[in-house]
Amino acid sequence: MKIRSHSESHLVELDDGSRWQVFPGDLDLTLAWKPETDLTVAMADDEVASHTLVGGGVKVRVIPAGESWPVREVKDALKQD
Protein backbone atom coordinates (compact mmCIF):
# COMPACT_ATOMS: atom_id res chain seq x y z
CA MET A 1 0.00 0.00 0.00
CA LYS A 2 1.06 3.57 -0.57
CA ILE A 3 0.94 6.48 1.84
CA ARG A 4 -2.05 8.75 1.30
CA SER A 5 -1.13 11.17 4.08
CA HIS A 6 1.72 11.53 6.56
CA SER A 7 1.37 15.21 7.43
CA GLU A 8 1.65 14.61 11.17
CA SER A 9 4.73 12.63 12.12
CA HIS A 10 2.82 10.23 14.35
CA LEU A 11 -0.12 9.55 11.99
CA VAL A 12 0.00 7.66 8.70
CA GLU A 13 -2.97 7.17 6.40
CA LEU A 14 -2.66 4.49 3.74
CA ASP A 15 -4.34 4.42 0.35
CA ASP A 16 -6.80 1.78 1.61
CA GLY A 17 -8.13 4.43 4.06
CA SER A 18 -6.63 2.85 7.18
CA ARG A 19 -5.04 5.26 9.67
CA TRP A 20 -2.23 4.33 12.02
CA GLN A 21 -0.48 5.92 14.99
CA VAL A 22 3.28 5.37 14.97
CA PHE A 23 4.94 4.34 18.24
CA PRO A 24 6.79 7.38 19.70
CA GLY A 25 10.10 5.52 19.81
CA ASP A 26 9.84 4.68 16.10
CA LEU A 27 9.00 8.14 14.72
CA ASP A 28 12.54 8.77 13.50
CA LEU A 29 12.34 5.63 11.35
CA THR A 30 9.48 7.12 9.31
CA LEU A 31 11.35 10.28 8.27
CA ALA A 32 12.57 8.76 5.01
CA TRP A 33 9.10 7.57 3.94
CA LYS A 34 7.81 9.17 0.78
CA PRO A 35 4.33 8.95 -0.78
CA GLU A 36 5.61 6.25 -3.15
CA THR A 37 7.00 4.11 -0.30
CA ASP A 38 5.31 0.70 -0.36
CA LEU A 39 4.10 -0.27 3.11
CA THR A 40 2.72 -3.55 4.38
CA VAL A 41 0.53 -3.85 7.47
CA ALA A 42 1.27 -6.91 9.60
CA MET A 43 0.02 -8.20 12.92
CA ALA A 44 2.54 -7.62 15.71
CA ASP A 45 3.58 -9.97 18.47
CA ASP A 46 4.40 -7.05 20.74
CA GLU A 47 3.31 -5.80 24.17
CA VAL A 48 3.02 -2.23 22.90
CA ALA A 49 1.61 -2.37 19.38
CA SER A 50 -1.07 -4.41 17.69
CA HIS A 51 0.46 -4.05 14.20
CA THR A 52 3.58 -3.05 12.32
CA LEU A 53 4.09 -1.06 9.15
CA VAL A 54 6.92 -2.49 7.08
CA GLY A 55 8.50 -0.62 4.19
CA GLY A 56 11.33 1.58 3.10
CA GLY A 57 13.75 -0.77 4.81
CA VAL A 58 12.20 -0.31 8.27
CA LYS A 59 9.54 -1.83 10.51
CA VAL A 60 7.64 0.45 12.89
CA ARG A 61 5.14 -0.39 15.61
CA VAL A 62 1.65 1.06 15.16
CA ILE A 63 -1.86 0.99 16.55
CA PRO A 64 -5.05 2.06 14.78
CA ALA A 65 -5.61 5.83 14.89
CA GLY A 66 -7.88 6.77 17.77
CA GLU A 67 -6.70 4.01 20.08
CA SER A 68 -4.59 4.75 23.15
CA TRP A 69 -1.10 3.47 23.81
CA PRO A 70 -0.72 1.30 26.94
CA VAL A 71 1.15 3.77 29.16
CA ARG A 72 3.20 1.38 31.29
CA GLU A 73 4.28 -0.72 28.30
CA VAL A 74 5.24 2.39 26.32
CA LYS A 75 7.38 3.70 29.18
CA ASP A 76 9.11 0.33 29.52
CA ALA A 77 9.71 0.07 25.75
CA LEU A 78 11.11 3.60 25.55
CA LYS A 79 13.54 2.81 28.37
CA GLN A 80 14.73 -0.27 26.47
CA ASP A 81 15.08 1.56 23.15
Secondary structure as the mmCIF struct_conf table of DSSP 4:
data_model
#
loop_
_struct_conf.conf_type_id
_struct_conf.id
_struct_conf.beg_label_comp_id
_struct_conf.beg_label_asym_id
_struct_conf.beg_label_seq_id
_struct_conf.end_label_comp_id
_struct_conf.end_label_asym_id
_struct_conf.end_label_seq_id
STRN STRN1 ILE A 3 SER A 5
BEND BEND1 GLU A 8 GLU A 8
TURN_TY1_P TURN_TY1_P1 SER A 9 HIS A 10
STRN STRN2 LEU A 11 LEU A 14
TURN_TY1_P TURN_TY1_P2 ASP A 15 ASP A 16
BEND BEND2 GLY A 17 GLY A 17
STRN STRN3 ARG A 19 VAL A 22
HELX_LH_PP_P HELX_LH_PP_P1 PHE A 23 PHE A 23
HELX_RH_3T_P HELX_RH_3T_P1 PRO A 24 THR A 30
TURN_TY1_P TURN_TY1_P3 LEU A 31 ALA A 32
TURN_TY1_P TURN_TY1_P4 PRO A 35 GLU A 36
STRN STRN4 THR A 40 MET A 43
BEND BEND3 GLU A 47 VAL A 48
BEND BEND4 SER A 50 SER A 50
STRN STRN5 HIS A 51 GLY A 55
TURN_TY1_P TURN_TY1_P5 GLY A 56 GLY A 57
STRN STRN6 VAL A 58 PRO A 64
TURN_TY1_P TURN_TY1_P6 ALA A 65 GLY A 66
HELX_RH_AL_P HELX_RH_AL_P1 VAL A 71 GLN A 80
#
